[in-house]
Amino acid sequence: RCITHGHGSAEATAALADLEAAEAAEERARAPVNFPKNYAFSKNGTHLYAHTVAGWHGTKPENATISGDKENFYNTIAQALTADNKPDPNGCGRVKLLDWIRKRRPDLLPVARLIMGTPSFIRLVKAEGALRLPSADGDDLDFSAADWDPLSLECPDYNDPNYAKSACGVIQGRALSTILSVCFLHDICHAVQQENPSMRLIGFADDICQNDEPLRAVAAYSGPKGLLEAQKKGASVFDGVGKSLIYSPEGDLSCAPGWLRGSPAHRDKEGEPTGRVDCFKAVGTFFGDPEACKKELTAHLRKKLAPLDVIDTIVDTDCVTNTSQLRLNLVQRIACAKTKYIAGITPPNVACDALEFAHNRIRKSFESIARADASPQALRDLAWLQAQLPTEMGGCNIDTAFTRADSDFSMSLLKNWRTLVAHNPDFAHDEGGASKYPAIAAAIATYESALSDWKEVCEKRAARDKNKYYTVRGGYLTEFYPKSVPLPEPESLPATDAILNGTCKSTYPRPRALAAIKNHKDWYAHQELVKARDVHVKNNPSLGDSAVNNREAARFVSASTPFAGKAFDVRVDGTYATALSSDTLQDELQRKLGLWLSAALPTLRVALERGMPVDFFGDYLYNKAHHRRPHDGVLAAWADAMRAPANAPVVHGDKEKPELTRQYNEGYKVDLAEPHAGPGGCDEVNEVKLWTPLLKTSSAGVGNASSGGTPASVGHSYAFGNTEEKARRLNMGCKARGQPSQPFSHTRTATATSRRIAVSTTPRRDLCQAQQLQPAAPRDVRRRLLAHRRSQAAPPRAQSRARQRRPHGLLAQVLALFYVPPCRAHLSLCCARREPRHSLSPGNPVCTSRARVNRAPGPK
């Protein structure tokens, strides 16, 4: 038409208008369609809800968000109403629910009829049972206890006319109650969305938020075709007027009705204007102005952690002696879980104050459990840093999320980014790679920082693998780093571009993998701190310090070995077998975290006043104490573990009854004997040893190629460096190799010389000689079972032995963990008490080491 009639003609103008209208219609048709979302049954549903609402406020601050909460949602859903919108006592609302489930989920109809086919009893107070109807003489309702016991497993008689029953709604907590109520209302939300296409609506169960331009948002909520009218007609559900509100970061809310909180026209009961709403609560956190959210969230978390004030006052009684363990479980699994949840769904700039308060409050409770107040502040600070590590890395799993709030929130956002963009297309990045979502840039920066930390940790691990310590028996150890918490593989850490555009093979970076990176980084940093503490103690000795060289570093390495922290992971189930007495737990925490022994301090201070040398850590008296009872505890636990899968008797040795094992080794008291359990039907003889890694004496050198061949006590850098080599050398002896001038690598063949390495000046001693065992049949198998006292740990060779003894069908902890009972600190500090034995109990000595050797023939 432009060519035929000219660009200025009426026909050309009309044609261009038609073209623009068609293009606009095509653009609208191709635009994403808004649809309501309810995340009640979604994975990470609360996280998706929180990130979506925060994205609304960041991408379109001029819009308004209306938050509503339903009144008595479960009990009144789909109830029958009278003409004046009052509940109809003669109506049955479950008909609508059964019609919905017949339409949407017919496979659930039989179970729905089973659960909802009979009226439900009305209970005003659960402890008083079902509600009684008025008596025949017209008296008021009888609120007294019914004939039926509400705590019994039997229900009242449904045919009894004396009870009040209702067929409206569903019973909260029953099967199908949530799916019936939420999904029934969700269909109504779809109809409201179709009438208001520009509105964005999300929900988590009955917590529903709507977002749009202020005028449209108000119409979609309280207008004739809005949510309030639709849910009243279709589901008989009403919003609580006191809980409904409207909020906008920058928009004009003058269009909001006066009864809606947040409206400029809203008045309180006294008629005073309430003003603008600066924040509101949903899914356990707050949305709105940052400063207002900080204040409210801190008050909310303070209220949630208030029970700790009462928990801290709990003490042992004659019947309950493990209150410290119960308190530790509550702190680990309840208090810390609340802070981690808030850190994942709340931006760090909002959650920082609340998490800092929770961090300090949880520290107070933990130090009360460990009696850390008896130790100097420097030791308390180091102990608290160590306690925040996982138990597999020497800590106590006290994760307050304060130190990693940035990473928790960022990983939650990146983990759900693909779903967020699919549900909210305006969150996506544009062609220039930018996004209006407020926190995505910070999340990407945090993730890239975590990738840099991962590379740094990998380099440190590789360097330690190359730093070998050669043993006198010809093997070597590598410098220790915790392996119980594995680092994520490169494939599980996709590039940021792949995460944002959805091309990575893995669906998202896992927050647990990122937490492992930070834990490893924190472990290396804490190891440097404890080594600096050792240097400080060496250069500035004071009364009460331990005489053990490199004590803190050796203690930290020993506490970080596999299975060393399993005692603090035991879930108390109310049985005696899983209970750990409070004084034992306190002693273990103090020894594990490097604190002074609080129970021994009064005695040690008296000894210090009398001029006696003292050790506030208890190393001196502990190493000099009688070890019979801890030894018997390990022995008994090993015997229980061996009997579990054994198909032959296991002989438990006893020094008081040498005749029990005399036939297996004449002249020596055997700890454990397993007749015909070895290869080819030979007997197995086991010897248990409990050694401490905190040794006072050590030799110079590092035991590497550059040091010329002098072995050393290296437990402060090498796991079991202070104990395993010595035990194996005494157990199996050592062949003379090399010369003092040659590197200590054991790779060269011995030359013709009469000189040998200093530690190997005697010929090789076999097991029967080193342990003073009498000669026996050459087919016998001898083992030494080595365990670290206080660290509850075992060297790598121990794990294969323990796993061999694991029976089918039992939990992994049954035989993967042996726990050494600690020495109780009484006046003498020389007595040890054996705790109850159980395969899942932290009082169990369960994992030790295995050294299998070929027995040399006896003397001719």
N, C-alpha and C positions, 0 to 999 in steps of 0.2 A: 504494500500500500504506500510505503514511503516513496518507492521508485515510481509507482503509477501516478499517485496524486500529489507527491511532494511532501517534504518533511513537515511543512507547516499546515497541512490540511487537517480537517477534522477527522477524516478516516485514519490518517497516520497517527494522530494523537490517541485515538481510541484503541488502535492496534497496539501501540506501546503500553498503554494502560493495561490492556488485557494480558500482554506478555509479562509485565511486572507482577500482576496479580497471580498469574500461573506460576511464576518462579517463587513467589512468596508461599503459595499453597504447597508447592513441592518441598520447599524448605521446612514448612511446618510438618508435612507428612514424614519427612526423613528425620526430624528431630526426635530424640529419645522421649518416650512417654513416661510420665511419672506414674509410679504405682506404689501402693502402701507396703511397707515392710514391717514385720513383727519378728523380732529376733529371739523370741522365747525359746524356740527349739533349734536355734542356730549355734554352730560352734563359734566360740568367742562372741556370743551375742551381746553381752554388756559392753565389750570393747568396740564392736561395730556401732552400737548405739551412741557411745560417748564420742567416738571420732566423727560420727556423722553430725551430731549437734554442734560440736566445736567447729566443724567445717562450714556449717551454715553461717555461723556468726562471723567467721573469717572471710568467706568468699563474698557474702552479701550482707554487710553490716546494716544496711538500711532496711532489711526485712524484719518482720516481727515473728517471734516464736511463741506459741501458746502451748502451755503444758497443763494437762488435766489428769486427775486421778479419780478413779471410779469409787463410788460408795458401795461397800459391802458386795464387791464384784462377784465373788464365787456364789454367794448364797442367794443373790437376787437375779442372776442372769436368766433371761427369758421368762421371768415370772409373769403371770396374768395380772392385768391392771383393770381397774374399774373405769368408769367414764371420766372421773376427775383425776385420773393418773395416780390412783392409790392402789397398793397391792390388794388383789382380790383373794380373800381367804378360801374361796371355793374353786379357784382356778388351778390348773396344773400347767406349769411352765415347761416341764420336761418334754412335752410333746414337740415343741419346736426343736429342742436339742436332738431328740431321736430322729426327727425329720431331716435335720442337717446331716447327721451321721449316716443315715440311710442314703442320702444323696452323694455325699463326699467320700465316706469310708464305709461302704457296706460290709467290708470284711470285719469291722469292729462292732457290728450291730449285735451279735449274740452276747458278747461280753458286756456291751453297754446295757442291754436288757437285764443281764444278771446283776450288774452293780446298781442300776438306777430303776429297776422294775418295782421296787418297793419304796414306800415313803421313808424318809430319814427322820430320825428322832431329833427334836429340837433341844439343844443344851445351852442354857444361859451361862452356866458355870460348869466346866468340864468335870471338876472334882466332885460335883454334886449329882452327876448323872443326868438322865433324861428329865425333861420338864414334865411335872404332873399337871393334869387338867383341873379346873375348879371342881370342887365337890358338889354333890347333888343339892345341898342345902344353900347354895349360892355364896359360899365363902370365897375369899380371894384365892389366887393361885397359891398352890402349896410349893414353896421353894425348898422345903426340907429334903433331906436325902431320901431317894426312892428305895424301894425294896431291893432293887438291883444294885449290885456293887459295880461302880464305874471302872474299877481297876481289874475286873474279871475279864476273861476272854470270851465269855458268853454275852450275847446281846439280849436286851429285854424282849419280851414276847410282843411281836408285832400286832397280835390280835387283842392285846390288852387295851381297853378303851380309856384307861386312866392316864395314858401318856400322850403328849402333844406331838404330832407328826406333820411333816410338810413334804410336798412333792415339787417344790420350787427350787430351781438352781441346782448346784452341785455341792458336794462336801469337800472343802479344801483339804488336800492331803490324800484323797482317794485316787485310785487309778482312773485315768481318763478325765479327771476333773479339769485339768489345765487345757488339754487339747479340745475339749468340748466348749469350754467357756471362751478361750482365746480365739480359736478358729471360727467359732460362730460369730463373734464380734468382728473378726477380720473380714468376713464377707460383707458386712455392713460398711466397713471402711472402704472397700473397693467401690461400692456404690457412691459413697461420698466423694471419692477421688474422681470418678467419672463426671460428676456434676461440677467439680472444681479442678480442672485439669492442670492448672499452674501450681497448685498446692503440693507441698512435699510433706509426707506423713510417715513417721516411723513409730514403733512401739516396742516395748518389752513387757509382755503380758498385758496388764491393764495400764501401764505407764505410757501414755501416748503424747507425742509432740507433733505439732503442725508448724510449717514455716512457709511464709509467702509475704508479699507486700502487705503492709498493715491493713489496708481496707479489705483486700481479698482474704487475708488470714482471718479477720473477724467474721466475714461473711461465711467462710468455710467452716467456722466453728459454731457460731451462734445464729446464723441466718436460717431462713426457711429450709434451705437444702444443705444445712451444715451438719456437723457431726452430732451435736447435742440432740437435735430433733430426730435424726436418723436412728441413733442408738436408743432413744426413748421409745420410738415406735416399733423398731425391729427387735430390740433385745431387752427392753424395760430396764435399761441401765442409766443411771444418773451420775453426773460428775459432782464431786464435792465442791460447793461454792467457795469454801475457805481454802481449798488447795489449788484451785484453778488460777492461773495468772498469765499475763502477757509480758514479754520482755523483748527489747530491741536494743542493740548496741548504739545505733545512731538514728533510727527511724522515728517518725512522728506518730504517737499513739493516741492522738486526740480522738480518733474514730472509735476507740474501744468503748464498750458500754461501761457505765459506772459501777455495775456490780462485779466486774472482772478486776481482780487485784492487779495493779500495775497501770491501770488506766488513770489519766490525770483527774478524772471525775470520781475516783473511788474514795469512799469515806470509811472510817472505822466505826465501832459501835458508839463512840462519843460524838461522831459527826465530824471528826477532824480528817483532813486529807492525808492519805497514806503516802502519797508521792510515788516516785518511780521505783520499780523493783530492780535491784541491781544484780541479783543472782537467784538461781533456783536449783533445787536438788532433784537428781534423777539417777538411778542405778548406782547409788552409793557415793556419788561425787557431786560437785557443784559446777554449774555453767553460768557465765555472765561476766561481769567486770572482774578483772584479775584480783584487785585488792579486796573486794568483797568476798570473792571465792576463797582467798587465802584465810580470811578471818573465820568464815563459816566452816571451812574444811578443818582448820585447826581445832575449833570447838567440837566438831563432829568426832574427830579422832580422839580427842581428849575424853569424850564421853564413852567411846568404844573401849578405850584402854583403862577406864576407871576401875573395872573389877580387879586390876592388878594390885590396887591398894589393899584389897581384902586378901587376895591370894598371897601377898608378901607376908601376911601375918599368920599364915597356916604353919603349925608346928606338929611334930610327931606326938602320937599318943601311945598308949600301951598296945593298942590293936593295929594302928597304922604307923609304920616306921619308915615309909618311903615318900613322905610328903615333898621332899626336895626333888625327887624324880618326877612326881606328878606336876610340880610347879614348872620344872624344866620342859616337860611335854607341852604344857599349856603355852609357855612362851614360844617354843619352837613352832608349834603347829596351829596356834590360834592367833596370838598377838602378832607374830611376824607375817602371817598370811594376810592379815588386814592391811598392813603397810604395803606389802607387795602388790596387792590388788589395786590400791589407790595409785601407786607409782605407775602401773600399767595403763590406766585410763585417764590420768590427769596430767596436763602439761607440766613440765618440771618447774616453770616459773610460778605456777599456782600451788603445786604440792610441796615446794621446798620447806616452807615454815612448818607445815603439819608433819612432814616426814622427819624434820629435825627434832621436833618435840617427841615424836614416837621413838626415834633413835635413842635419845637420852633417857626416856622413860623405861624402855626395854632394857637398857644397860643397867639402870638402877635395880631392876628386878633380877637380872642375871647375876650381878655382883652380890646381891643378897643371897642367892642360891649358893654361889661359890665361896661366900665369906671372904670376898676380895678386900674388904675394908681393913683386914689385918695386915695387908701388904703395902709397901710404899707406892706412891702415885705412879712412878715410872713403870713399875711392874704391872700395875693395874691397867695402864694404857696399852702396854704390849699384850697383856692377856686379852683385853677387849678386842684388839685388832685380830688376834688369832682366833678368837671365838666366832668371829663373823665368817670365817672360812668354812667350807663344807667339812663334814666329819671325815670324808675320804682324804682331805688335805690337811689334817691336823687340827681342824677347828671344831666347833660345836653346833654348826648349822644355825647360828643366830643371824638370820638374814633380814635386816630391817629395811633394805632397799634404799636407804638414804644415800649411800655412796654411789649408787648406780641408777638413780632416778632417770637420768637422761637416756641411758641405754634401754631401760625397761620400757619407757614410753615410746622411744623411737622404734624399737623392735616390734612392739605391739602395732604401731602404725604401719610399718613396712610389711609386717606379716599379713595384715588385713587390707593392704592398699588395693590389690586387684579386685577384691569384692567391693570396696568402697567406690572405686571408679565405675564398676559395672552398675552399681545401684545409684550413683550420683555422677553422671557424666561431666557435670561442670567442675568436678574436682580434678579432672585429667589435665595432663600437661598439653600446652598448645604446641604449634609447630616450632616455636622458638625454644622449646624445652622448659618453659616456665609454667608454674601452677599457682593458682590463687589460694590454694590450701595453705593456711598460715604456718603449719609446723613441718611440712614435708622437707623443706630445705634443711632445717636443723636435724631432722631424722637422717637424711642422707649424709650430712657431715658426721654425725655420730657413728653411723655404720661404717663409713670410710675410715674413721679413726680406729674402730674395732678391727678392721682388716689390717691396718698398720700394726696394731698390737699383736695380732695373730702372727704376722711375719716375724716380729721381734721375739715372741715366745718360741716359735719354731727354730729360730737361729740359736737361742739359748739352749734348747733341748739338744740340738745337733752338736753344739760345742761340748755339752756335758757327756754325750755319748762317746766323744773322742777322748775325753779326759779319763783315762783308765788307771786304775790302781791294781797293780799286779800282786797277787798273793804268793805266799811262799810255797804253796802246793802246785803252782803252775797255772792257775787260772787268773782271772782278773774281774774286777768290779768296775762299773761305770759310776760317775758322780750322780748322786741321787737327784731326781725330781719326781713329783707325784704323777703316777700313771693311772691311778684309779679313776680320775676324771679325764677322759680322753679329750684331746683337742678335735674340733670338727675337721672333717676332710675338706679339701679345696672345692670339691663338687658341691658341697652344701653351703658354700659362701659365694653366691653369684654376684656378678658386678651390678652396680646400682642401675645402670641403663637397662639391664635385663630384667631387674625387678620392676622397674617403672613401666616398661613396655610389655611385660608379660611374656618374654621369650625365653626365660630361664627354664631349665629342665625341672629343677625343684620348684615347688609352688611358692616358697617364701623362705627367707632366712629364719631359722628356728631360734627363738629367744634363749632356749637352753644352751645352744651352741655358743651364742654370744656371751652368756653368763659364764660358761666354762673358760672362755678366753680371759675375761676379767679376773676370774678366780686364780688362774695360773699367773697372771701378771701380779696380782696381789700377793700370791705365795712367794714369788721371787723377791718382791719388795720387802716382805716381812722377814725373809731369811737374811737379807742385808741388815735389817734392824737388830735382829737377835745376835748377829755376828758383831755388830757395833757395840752391843751391850756387853758381850764377852770381852772385847778390847777395853771397854771402860772399866769393867770390874778388875781386869788384870792390872791396869794402870792406876786404879784408885781403889785398892782393897779396903774393906771395912768389916767391922765385926758382924758376924752372922752370915757372911758370904760362904758359898760352897767352895770346897777345895778342888772340885772337878774342873779340869781344863776344858775350855770351850763348852761349858755346860749347856747354855741356852741353845746353841746351834745343834748340839747332839740331841738334846731333848726335842727340838722342833722336827728334826729329821726322823727321829724314832716315832714321834706322834703322827707323822704324815705317811708312814708306811701302810701297805694294804691291811685292812681289817683292824687297824689300831684304834679307830674311833667308833666301831660298831656298838660299843656299849651305850653310846649316847643316841643311837638310832632306835633303840628298843621302844616299841609302843606298849605302854602299860595297858594290859587288858583286864586288870582286876584280880588276876591270879597271883598266888604266892611265888610262882616260878619266874615271873617277869618283874618282880619287885627288887629294887636295889635300895638298901638302907640309906638314910640321909647322910649319916656320917661317912659312909663309904663313898657315896657320890661326891661329897664335898672334898674328901681327900683326893679322889681321882681327878676332879677338876683342877685342884690346886697343883697337883704334880704335873698334869698334862699341860697347863697353861703357864707354868713357871711362877706360881705364887708361893708365898710362905705358908707353912702348915699352921693353920689357925688353932687347931686343937693342941698343938705342941708348944705354942708360943709362951704360955705361962711357965711351963717347966723350963724351957730354954732360956727365958729371961732370968730366972732364978740361978740357973747354971752360969749365965754370963756375969751376974753380979758376984758370984763366988770365984771368978777368974778362970772358969773352965772354957775350953774352946767349944763353940757351938756352931751349928749350921741350921739356919732358919728354914732352909729348903728340905731338911731331913735326909740328905744324901748320906752323911756319915753314919748316923744311927741306922738308917735303912739298910745300908750295905753290910753293916755289922750284925743285923738282926738275925734271929734264927729263922731259916727259910723252910722249915719242915712243913708247916701248914700250907703255904702257897704251893709248895711242891706237890703235896698230896691232893690239892685242889685240881691242879693240872692233870695229875695222874688219874684221878677219878673221872674227869671229863673225857680224857682220851679213852678210858675204858668204856664209858657209856657210848662214845662215838663208834668204837670198834665193834661193840656188841650189836649195834643197830642193824648193820647189814650182814653180820657174820653168820655163817652156817656151822660154825664150830665154837666150842667154848673159848672164851678169852680169860686168861689167868691174870688176875690183878695182884701184883706183888705187895708184900707187906714186910717191913723190916722186923716187926715183932714176930712174924711167922715165916721164917726163911724156908720152912719145909714146903711151902706152896710152890716155889719155883726152883727148888734144889735140883730137880731132874733136868732142868734146862741149862743150868750153869752152876756147877758144883763150886761152892766156896764164895759165891757172889750173889747178892740179893738183887734179883731182877725186878724191874719195875712192872713191865708188861710182857707177857708171853702169849703168842698165838700159835698153838700147836698145828702143824701141817698147813699153815696159811701161806707159806712162801712158795716160790716156783718149784715144781716137782714134788710138792708135798713136804718141803723142809719146814722147820720151825722158824718163827720170827721172834727175836728178842729185842725189846725196845727199852731205851734208857732216856729218862726225862731230865733235862737240865733247865734251870731258870737263872738267867744271867741278866744283869743290869747294863744298859748302854752307858750309864753315867759313871765312868771310871776315873779314879783320881790319878792314876799313873798312865803314862803313854810314852812312846819313844819318838825320837825326832825322825824326820823324813816323810816322804809322801808315798813311797812305794811305786814310783813311776820310772820311766827309762832315764830321765835326766838326773834323778837323785842317786844313782849308782847302786841301788839295791837294798836300801834299808826300809823294812816294813814299818808301818806306823799305826797308831790308833787313829782312825780317820772317821769315826762315827759322826763327827760334826759335818761331814760332807758326803759320806758314802753310807748308805743304809746297811746296818749290821756290820759296819767296818770295825767296831770295837769288840764284837763278840763272835761272829760267825767264823772268821778265819781261825781264831784261837781254838774254837770248839772243834772245827774240822781237823786242825793240825793235831790236837790231842787225841782225836778220835781215830784218825787214819794215818797219822805220821806224815813225813815229807821226804821225798827223794832229794838228794843233793844235786844241784844243777848250777852250772856256771861258776864264775869266779867273782870275787868282790870288785874287781876292776871292770867287769862287764855290765852292761845294762841289765836291769832286773826284769827282763821280758820273758825269760824262760823259753826263748825260741832257739837258743844255741844248745848244742850238745855239750855235755860236760867234758872238759879236757883232762888230760892225765895230770892230776895234781892232788896232793893230800889235803889241801885247804878247801874248806867248804864255807858257804855263807854262814854268817854268825848265828842265825836262828836255826840252822840245820846242822849243827856240829855233832849231833847224835844220829845214829842210823835211824832209818824209818821204823816207827813203832806201829804195829798193827793194832786193830781194835782190841784184841784180847789182852794185849800188854798195856795199852793206854788206859783202858778201863778196868784193869786188873780182873778181867774175865778169865775164867779157867778154860782150857782147851775143850772144844766140843767137836761135833761132827763137822767136816768141811762144808757140808751142804747147808749149814745154818746161816741165816741172814741176821745181821746186827744193824740196829738203827739207833741213832741218837736224835731225840726230839728236843730241839732248842727253842726256847721262848724268851722274849724280852719281858722282864717285869716292868710294870707301870705303863709301858707303851701298848700292851695287849697286842703285840705285833709278832709277825713271824717272817723270816727271810723268804725269798721267792721259792726256794725248794720246798718250803712248808706247804705251799698251796696245793701242789700235786698230791702230796700225802693226804691232806685233808679231803680233797675232792675224790680221791680213790675210795675214801671211807664214807662217802655220802650215799645213803640209801635212796631208792626210788620213792617218789611220792612225797618227800619231805621238802620243806622250804630250804632255800639256798643257805640261810644262816645256820642251819642245823649243824653242819660240819665245816663250814667255811670260816667259822669264827671260834676261837678259843680265847677266853678272857682270863687274865691272871688276877686273882683277888689281891687287892692292895694290902699293905701293912697298916694296921690301924695305929694311930698315934695316941697312945695312952702315956702315963707317966714314964714308963720304962722305954716306950717306943721299940720294944723288942718282941712284941706279940703280934701274930697275924691271925685273923679270924677267917675261917672258910665260909663263904656265902653259899646259899642254896644253889644246887646245880640244876640246870635245865638247858636244853639245847638252844633256847631262845633267850636265856636270861643273861643280862650284862654281868652277873656274878659268875659267869661260866668261863673257865679257862679253856678255850677251844682251839686255837690254831698254833701249831708249833712247827718246827722244821724237820725235814726228813733228810737223812744221809744214809744212803744204802751202800754198803761196802761188801767186798768179797772177803770172807774170813780166811785168814792165813792158817795153814796147818800148825798144829801144836808142836812143841819141842819133841825132838826125838828121844 
